[in-house]
């Protein structure tokens, strides 16, 4: 006799319910995988920058250079030119190599470079008339869109070169400003870059021909302008200059307000007596990588010049658990434009008010001491403006994993007081942490306090900010003997001598 078919239990899911459950489980698994693979902030910033690279094929050849223009760069295929006035040939080549790196960071393809030996740049065309003809032939032969000069050109030099070469001419200052404009992300960073650009472009606004003619006024209009156009009029160039002046004034007011906010935050850190360490150095020396290695955070790291513009501040601890702040700053470069130093002054103020300056040097660079000199020149300029001495400096040679033992020995002889690390591999990082701990100010006020259990936050501060000598738990509270800073000693004063 056939058994009757078994009836499904009301507590067991049906086939349709199982399919729904399987789908939900698969979706949850997919979401978990996505969350586990979620990119860091630095990775997302790198992706954003890569997506904003210039599009190939957009010509920048000048068909009409009689327009009044507030220059906006579109660099593609470029030819480099430099004037070698002093120093060795190796230094001149290193400067042109760095210019090539700057151009590539801006999104250009470098086709060729040439250097001319002169006592001083030609006042008319930067390079001599013969070199201009040679440069014109190179531009035509390579199909270049732009010429980049390794120096800051006067407005007259810029105009003469463009008239003779018939392509856009860019100097080193404008190139660096263009890179800063691409990389600035915060509101303050964008305002600082725009201010620097406007200050640079203001004396270079120009126009010729009909563009310089005044708006016709009165009978001179010949009836062409009609009502509403008669009057003294002004040139288009004057209109542009007035507009730029207004924008500069507005940006300076905005930056002054942001500087006040920054000063307030800095005053709060100083009131809490948290020591501060600032990382400074040449661009692409590995400052952000070192910040990540010391703090375990994910600041943007990119193998490009001026990858970091907006200051990044993170909390860190010494091996003996003392807390301090670690700030990353904008990188420096040879002949850093004065407009940028001026615009980023509020950001660089962090350096002069720090307890310790970590000066990062690229150990893989061919001329590291020249990098050190360039950074120190800018820091001295900032210090002179504020009238404040610079904090103690600790040289840190980075990227030791990229050089051989012989080069390391040469660097140790050249920079005997430096610490040697590799932020990429972690080599030397623990030793650097101990060195930083030795340089930071230590708590110097001894307290013996009986802290009630209701004020456990004070005991926690003693552990994190001070140097604990002894701790005892009693019925009334926690007895602590420790060395602390002045602000914490004041907070513990009501409990000193209790019990």
C-alpha positions as CSV (number, residue, x, y, z in Angstrom):
1,X,0.0,0.0,0.0
2,X,1.4,3.4,-1.0
3,X,2.3,5.8,1.8
4,X,0.4,9.0,1.8
5,X,2.5,12.0,0.7
6,X,4.1,13.7,3.7
7,X,2.6,17.0,4.4
8,X,5.1,19.9,4.7
9,X,5.6,21.3,8.2
10,X,4.2,24.7,8.7
11,X,7.5,25.7,10.3
12,X,9.6,24.7,7.2
13,X,10.0,27.3,4.4
14,X,8.5,26.6,1.1
15,X,10.5,26.5,-2.2
16,X,9.6,30.0,-3.1
17,X,10.6,31.3,0.4
18,X,13.9,29.4,0.1
19,X,14.6,31.2,-3.2
20,X,13.9,34.5,-1.6
21,X,16.1,33.7,1.3
22,X,18.9,32.6,-1.0
23,X,18.7,35.8,-2.9
24,X,18.8,37.9,0.3
25,X,21.8,35.9,1.5
26,X,23.6,36.5,-1.7
27,X,22.9,40.2,-1.6
28,X,24.1,40.4,2.0
29,X,27.3,38.6,1.0
30,X,27.8,40.9,-1.9
31,X,27.4,44.0,0.3
32,X,29.8,42.6,2.8
33,X,32.4,42.1,0.1
34,X,31.8,45.6,-1.2
35,X,32.2,47.1,2.2
36,X,35.4,45.1,2.9
37,X,36.8,46.2,-0.5
38,X,35.8,49.9,0.1
39,X,38.6,52.1,-1.1
40,X,40.4,54.5,1.2
41,X,40.0,58.2,0.9
42,X,43.5,58.4,-0.7
43,X,42.5,55.8,-3.3
44,X,39.4,57.7,-4.1
45,X,41.3,61.0,-4.5
46,X,43.8,59.3,-6.8
47,X,40.9,57.9,-9.0
48,X,39.3,61.4,-9.1
49,X,42.6,62.9,-10.3
50,X,43.1,60.3,-12.9
51,X,39.7,60.9,-14.3
52,X,40.4,64.6,-14.7
53,X,43.5,64.2,-16.9
54,X,43.5,66.4,-20.0
55,X,42.0,65.0,-23.2
56,X,44.5,64.3,-26.0
57,X,43.9,66.0,-29.3
58,X,42.7,69.4,-28.1
59,X,45.1,71.8,-29.8
60,X,46.3,74.9,-27.9
61,X,47.9,76.5,-31.0
62,X,47.3,80.3,-30.9
63,X,45.3,81.4,-34.0
64,X,44.7,84.8,-32.6
65,X,46.8,86.3,-29.8
66,X,45.2,89.7,-29.9
67,X,42.6,88.8,-27.4
68,X,42.7,90.1,-23.8
69,X,43.0,86.9,-21.9
70,X,43.0,85.8,-18.3
71,X,45.2,82.7,-19.1
72,X,43.9,79.3,-18.4
73,X,46.4,76.5,-19.3
74,X,45.6,73.6,-21.5
75,X,49.0,71.8,-21.9
76,X,49.5,68.8,-24.0
77,X,52.6,68.2,-26.2
78,X,55.2,70.6,-24.9
79,X,58.8,71.6,-25.5
80,X,60.9,72.7,-22.6
81,X,63.5,75.5,-22.7
82,X,65.9,76.8,-20.0
83,X,68.6,79.4,-19.6
84,X,71.7,78.3,-17.7
85,X,73.1,81.3,-16.0
86,X,75.1,79.9,-13.1
87,X,76.0,76.6,-11.4
88,X,77.2,73.4,-13.0
89,X,75.7,71.8,-16.1
90,X,74.4,69.0,-13.9
91,X,72.4,71.5,-11.9
92,X,71.0,73.0,-15.1
93,X,70.0,69.5,-16.3
94,X,68.5,68.7,-13.0
95,X,66.4,71.8,-13.1
96,X,65.1,71.0,-16.6
97,X,64.4,67.4,-15.5
98,X,62.3,68.7,-12.6
99,X,60.5,71.0,-15.1
100,X,59.7,67.9,-17.1
101,X,58.2,66.2,-14.0
102,X,56.1,69.3,-13.3
103,X,54.8,69.4,-16.9
104,X,53.9,65.7,-16.7
105,X,52.2,66.2,-13.4
106,X,50.1,68.9,-15.1
107,X,49.0,66.4,-17.7
108,X,51.5,67.1,-20.6
109,X,53.6,65.0,-22.8
110,X,57.2,66.3,-22.9
111,X,58.6,66.1,-26.4
112,X,62.0,67.7,-26.2
113,X,64.1,70.1,-24.0
114,X,66.9,72.5,-24.7
115,X,69.1,74.6,-22.5
116,X,71.0,77.8,-23.5
117,X,74.1,79.0,-21.7
118,X,73.9,82.8,-21.1
119,X,75.1,85.3,-18.5
120,X,71.5,86.4,-18.0
121,X,68.2,85.8,-19.8
122,X,67.5,87.9,-22.8
123,X,65.3,90.8,-21.8
124,X,63.3,90.6,-24.9
125,X,62.7,86.9,-25.6
126,X,64.2,85.1,-22.6
127,X,66.5,83.2,-25.0
128,X,68.4,84.9,-27.8
129,X,67.1,85.5,-31.3
130,X,69.1,82.5,-32.7
131,X,67.7,80.2,-30.1
132,X,64.2,81.4,-30.8
133,X,64.5,80.4,-34.4
134,X,65.9,77.0,-33.3
135,X,63.0,76.6,-30.9
136,X,60.5,77.5,-33.6
137,X,61.8,74.8,-35.8
138,X,61.7,72.2,-33.0
139,X,58.1,73.2,-32.2
140,X,57.1,72.8,-35.9
141,X,58.9,69.6,-36.4
142,X,57.4,67.9,-33.3
143,X,53.9,69.4,-33.6
144,X,54.1,70.9,-30.1
145,X,51.2,72.7,-28.6
146,X,53.0,74.7,-26.0
147,X,56.5,75.8,-24.9
148,X,57.4,75.8,-21.2
149,X,60.2,78.0,-20.0
150,X,62.3,77.2,-16.9
151,X,61.9,80.6,-15.2
152,X,59.4,83.4,-14.6
153,X,58.9,85.4,-17.8
154,X,58.1,89.1,-17.8
155,X,54.9,90.1,-19.7
156,X,57.0,91.5,-22.6
157,X,59.0,88.3,-22.9
158,X,55.8,86.2,-22.9
159,X,54.3,88.4,-25.7
160,X,57.4,88.3,-27.8
161,X,57.8,84.6,-27.6
162,X,54.2,83.9,-28.5
163,X,54.3,86.2,-31.5
164,X,57.4,84.5,-32.8
165,X,56.6,80.9,-32.0
166,X,52.8,81.0,-32.7
167,X,52.1,78.6,-29.8
168,X,51.1,79.2,-26.2
169,X,54.1,79.9,-24.0
170,X,54.0,79.1,-20.3
171,X,56.6,79.8,-17.6
172,X,57.6,77.8,-14.6
173,X,55.4,79.9,-12.2
174,X,52.2,79.5,-14.3
175,X,52.9,75.7,-14.6
176,X,53.2,75.3,-10.8
177,X,50.0,77.4,-10.4
178,X,48.2,75.1,-12.8
179,X,49.2,72.0,-10.9
180,X,48.0,73.6,-7.6
181,X,44.7,74.5,-9.2
182,X,44.2,70.8,-10.3
183,X,45.1,69.4,-6.8
184,X,43.4,71.9,-4.4
185,X,40.3,70.3,-2.9
186,X,39.4,72.2,0.3
187,X,37.7,75.6,0.2
188,X,40.8,77.3,1.7
189,X,43.1,75.5,-0.7
190,X,41.1,76.6,-3.7
191,X,40.9,80.2,-2.5
192,X,44.6,80.3,-1.9
193,X,45.4,79.0,-5.4
194,X,43.0,81.4,-7.1
195,X,44.5,84.3,-5.2
196,X,48.0,83.3,-6.3
197,X,46.8,82.9,-9.9
198,X,45.1,86.3,-10.0
199,X,48.1,88.0,-8.5
200,X,50.3,86.4,-11.2
201,X,48.0,87.0,-14.1
202,X,47.1,90.7,-13.2
203,X,50.2,92.3,-14.7
204,X,50.0,89.9,-17.7
205,X,46.5,90.9,-18.8
206,X,46.9,92.4,-22.3
207,X,45.2,93.3,-25.5
208,X,45.9,94.9,-28.9
209,X,44.1,96.3,-31.9
210,X,40.4,96.8,-31.7
211,X,40.2,95.2,-28.2
212,X,42.1,98.2,-26.8
213,X,39.7,100.8,-28.3
214,X,37.4,102.7,-26.0
215,X,33.7,102.4,-26.0
216,X,32.5,105.2,-28.2
217,X,30.9,108.0,-26.3
218,X,28.9,111.1,-27.4
219,X,29.1,112.0,-31.1
220,X,32.2,109.7,-31.6
221,X,29.8,106.8,-31.5
222,X,28.5,107.7,-34.9
223,X,25.1,106.4,-33.9
224,X,26.4,102.8,-33.7
225,X,26.2,102.4,-30.0
226,X,22.9,104.1,-29.4
227,X,21.4,105.2,-26.1
228,X,23.1,103.8,-23.1
229,X,26.6,103.4,-24.6
230,X,27.6,107.0,-24.7
231,X,30.0,108.2,-22.1
232,X,33.7,108.4,-21.3
233,X,34.0,104.6,-21.7
234,X,37.0,102.4,-20.7
235,X,39.1,99.8,-22.4
236,X,38.3,96.1,-22.1
237,X,41.6,95.7,-20.5
238,X,40.7,98.2,-17.7
239,X,37.4,96.4,-17.2
240,X,39.3,93.1,-16.7
241,X,41.8,94.6,-14.3
242,X,39.0,96.1,-12.2
243,X,37.2,92.8,-12.1
244,X,40.4,91.0,-11.0
245,X,41.2,93.6,-8.3
246,X,37.7,93.1,-6.9
247,X,38.1,89.3,-6.8
248,X,41.5,89.6,-5.1
249,X,40.0,91.8,-2.4
250,X,37.1,89.3,-1.8
251,X,39.5,86.3,-1.6
252,X,41.8,88.1,0.9
253,X,38.8,88.7,3.1
254,X,37.7,85.1,2.9
255,X,41.2,83.8,3.7
256,X,41.4,86.2,6.6
257,X,38.2,84.7,8.1
258,X,39.6,81.1,7.5
259,X,42.9,82.1,9.1
260,X,40.9,83.2,12.2
261,X,39.3,79.7,12.4
262,X,42.7,78.0,12.0
263,X,44.1,80.2,14.8
264,X,41.3,79.3,17.1
265,X,41.8,75.6,16.5
266,X,45.6,76.0,17.1
267,X,44.9,77.9,20.3
268,X,42.7,75.1,21.5
269,X,45.5,72.6,20.9
270,X,48.0,74.9,22.7
271,X,45.6,75.3,25.6
272,X,45.4,71.5,25.9
273,X,49.2,71.5,25.8
274,X,49.3,68.8,23.1
275,X,52.7,68.8,21.5
276,X,52.8,69.3,17.7
277,X,55.1,67.9,15.0
278,X,55.0,69.3,11.5
279,X,56.3,67.4,8.4
280,X,57.9,69.6,5.8
281,X,60.1,68.9,2.8
282,X,60.6,68.9,-0.9
283,X,57.7,67.9,-3.1
284,X,57.4,64.1,-3.7
285,X,59.8,63.3,-0.9
286,X,57.3,61.0,0.8
287,X,55.8,63.3,3.5
288,X,52.3,61.8,3.2
289,X,53.7,58.3,3.2
290,X,55.6,59.0,6.4
291,X,52.4,60.5,8.0
292,X,50.6,57.3,7.2
293,X,53.4,55.1,8.5
294,X,53.6,57.0,11.8
295,X,49.8,57.3,12.4
296,X,48.3,54.4,10.5
297,X,45.9,56.7,8.6
298,X,45.1,56.8,4.9
299,X,46.2,60.2,3.6
300,X,46.5,60.6,-0.2
301,X,49.8,59.2,-1.5
302,X,50.7,59.7,-5.1
303,X,53.9,59.5,-7.1
304,X,53.5,63.1,-8.4
305,X,54.7,66.6,-7.6
306,X,52.5,68.6,-5.2
307,X,50.1,65.7,-4.5
308,X,49.3,67.2,-1.1
309,X,48.1,70.8,-0.9
310,X,45.6,70.9,1.9
311,X,47.2,70.4,5.3
312,X,46.4,67.1,7.0
313,X,46.6,66.8,10.8
314,X,46.4,63.5,12.7
315,X,46.9,62.4,16.3
316,X,49.8,60.1,17.1
317,X,51.4,58.5,20.2
318,X,55.0,58.1,21.3
319,X,56.2,54.6,22.4
320,X,55.6,55.7,26.0
321,X,52.0,56.6,25.1
322,X,52.3,60.4,25.1
323,X,49.9,62.0,22.6
324,X,50.9,64.6,19.9
325,X,49.6,66.0,16.6
326,X,51.4,65.3,13.3
327,X,50.7,67.7,10.4
328,X,51.5,67.3,6.7
329,X,52.2,70.5,4.7
330,X,52.5,71.4,1.1
331,X,55.7,70.4,-0.6
332,X,58.4,72.9,-1.7
333,X,60.3,73.2,-4.9
334,X,63.2,75.2,-6.3
335,X,62.1,78.7,-7.2
336,X,58.7,78.3,-5.6
337,X,56.6,81.2,-6.9
338,X,56.4,84.1,-4.4
339,X,52.6,84.3,-5.0
340,X,52.2,80.8,-3.7
341,X,54.4,81.4,-0.6
342,X,52.2,84.4,0.1
343,X,48.9,82.6,-0.6
344,X,49.8,79.5,1.5
345,X,51.3,81.5,4.4
346,X,48.4,80.7,6.7
347,X,48.9,77.0,6.0
348,X,52.7,77.2,6.5
349,X,52.2,79.1,9.8
350,X,51.8,75.6,11.3
351,X,55.6,75.2,10.9
352,X,56.6,78.2,12.9
353,X,54.4,77.2,15.8
354,X,55.3,73.5,16.1
355,X,57.4,71.8,18.8
356,X,59.4,69.8,16.2
357,X,59.9,70.1,12.5
358,X,60.4,66.8,10.6
359,X,62.3,67.8,7.4
360,X,61.9,65.0,4.9
361,X,64.5,64.4,2.3
362,X,64.2,62.1,-0.8
363,X,67.2,59.8,-0.4
364,X,66.8,58.6,-4.0
365,X,67.2,62.1,-5.5
366,X,70.5,62.9,-7.2
367,X,71.0,66.2,-5.4
368,X,69.4,65.8,-1.9
369,X,71.3,68.7,-0.3
370,X,70.0,71.1,-2.9
371,X,66.5,70.0,-1.9
372,X,67.3,70.7,1.8
373,X,68.6,74.2,0.9
374,X,65.5,75.0,-1.2
375,X,63.2,74.0,1.7
376,X,65.2,75.9,4.3
377,X,65.2,79.1,2.2
378,X,61.4,79.1,2.1
379,X,61.1,78.3,5.8
380,X,63.5,81.1,6.6
381,X,61.3,83.5,4.5
382,X,58.2,82.5,6.4
383,X,60.0,82.8,9.8
384,X,61.3,86.2,8.8
385,X,57.8,87.5,8.0
386,X,56.4,86.3,11.3
387,X,59.5,87.3,13.4
388,X,59.3,83.9,15.1
389,X,62.2,81.4,15.3
390,X,61.8,78.1,13.6
391,X,61.3,75.0,15.8
392,X,64.0,72.4,16.2
393,X,64.6,70.5,12.9
394,X,65.1,66.8,12.6
395,X,66.2,65.7,9.1
396,X,64.6,62.4,8.0
397,X,66.0,60.7,4.8
398,X,63.2,58.7,3.2
399,X,63.1,56.1,0.5
400,X,66.1,54.2,1.7
401,X,64.7,51.1,0.1
402,X,65.3,52.7,-3.3
403,X,69.1,53.2,-2.9
404,X,72.0,50.9,-2.4
405,X,74.3,50.6,0.6
406,X,77.0,52.8,-1.0
407,X,74.5,55.6,-1.5
408,X,73.3,55.3,2.1
409,X,76.9,55.6,3.3
410,X,77.3,58.8,1.2
411,X,74.1,60.3,2.6
412,X,75.1,59.5,6.1
413,X,78.4,61.4,5.5
414,X,76.5,64.3,3.9
415,X,73.7,64.4,6.5
416,X,75.3,63.0,9.7
417,X,72.4,64.1,12.0
418,X,69.6,62.6,9.9
419,X,67.4,59.6,10.6
420,X,67.1,57.1,7.8
421,X,63.7,55.4,7.1
422,X,61.6,53.9,4.4
423,X,57.9,54.8,4.8
424,X,57.2,52.2,2.1
425,X,58.6,49.2,3.9
426,X,58.5,50.5,7.5
427,X,62.2,50.2,8.0
428,X,63.4,52.7,10.6
429,X,59.9,53.9,11.6
430,X,60.0,52.5,15.1
431,X,63.4,54.1,15.7
432,X,62.0,57.4,14.3
433,X,59.1,57.2,16.8
434,X,61.6,56.9,19.7
435,X,63.6,59.9,18.4
436,X,60.5,62.0,18.1
437,X,59.6,61.0,21.7
438,X,63.0,62.2,22.9
439,X,62.6,65.6,21.1
440,X,59.1,66.4,22.3
441,X,58.7,68.3,25.5
442,X,58.1,66.1,28.6
443,X,55.7,66.7,31.5
444,X,57.6,68.6,34.3
445,X,55.1,69.1,37.1
446,X,55.0,66.3,39.7
447,X,51.6,65.7,41.4
448,X,50.4,63.4,44.1
449,X,46.6,63.4,44.0
450,X,43.7,61.2,45.2
451,X,41.2,61.4,42.3
452,X,37.6,60.3,43.1
453,X,36.1,57.6,40.9
454,X,33.6,60.1,39.6
455,X,36.5,61.9,37.9
456,X,37.9,59.0,36.0
457,X,38.6,61.2,32.9
458,X,41.4,62.9,34.9
459,X,43.1,59.6,35.6
460,X,42.7,58.7,31.9
461,X,44.4,62.0,31.0
462,X,47.3,61.2,33.4
463,X,47.8,57.9,31.5
464,X,47.6,59.4,28.0
465,X,49.3,62.8,28.6
466,X,51.6,62.3,31.6
467,X,54.3,60.0,32.9
468,X,52.8,57.8,35.6
469,X,55.1,57.0,38.5
470,X,52.6,55.1,40.8
471,X,48.9,54.3,40.9
472,X,46.9,52.9,43.8
473,X,43.1,52.1,44.1
474,X,41.6,53.0,47.4
475,X,38.1,53.2,48.9
476,X,38.0,57.0,48.2
477,X,39.4,57.0,44.7
478,X,42.5,56.5,42.6
479,X,45.8,57.6,44.1
480,X,48.1,58.8,41.3
481,X,51.7,60.0,41.4
482,X,52.8,61.3,38.1
483,X,54.6,64.0,36.1
484,X,52.1,66.0,34.0
485,X,51.9,69.3,32.1
486,X,50.8,72.5,33.7
487,X,47.2,72.5,32.4
488,X,46.6,69.0,33.8
489,X,48.3,69.9,37.1
490,X,45.8,72.7,37.5
491,X,42.9,70.3,36.8
492,X,44.3,67.9,39.5
493,X,45.0,70.7,42.0
494,X,41.7,70.2,44.0
495,X,42.7,66.6,44.7
496,X,46.3,67.1,45.7
497,X,46.9,66.3,49.3
498,X,43.5,64.7,49.8
499,X,43.3,61.7,52.0
